Amino acid sequence: MKAPDDIVKLAIRETLSRQNIRSQRELAEIVNKWLKHGNTGYAISERRIRKLALEISGLRIMPRTKKGRMPAQCPACSGELKRTYTKTLKGSSIVSELYCARCGYRGKQGRWLPRNYEFTLR
């Protein structure tokens, strides 16, 4: 059964008020236990938790990146990516950094793909 957004956000906020979470999978496990504690039958995916966490004010998601292909849109929130260019010695421009103003994703020097996400509540 699909959990309502407000209940999931409450579970995320309560979880992060006690500890910082170092991976999306860990957050999903804790939130799913919290949702099942009330015998509601609710369940939620890791991706949906990450998307809902972006809507919580005061919550910060810090993606750690690894080498991979340059994404067309933000791999964390599907938002628009801004590019920073650097000139080479030969005069051509190359993308040196990608960043998302919505969620704070940053990819640098060929390390574009998220490896894991760290969640903190300010």
Helices and strands as residue ranges (DSSP letters): H 5-18, H 24-37, H 46-53, E 59-66, E 82-87, E 93-99, E 106-108, E 113-121
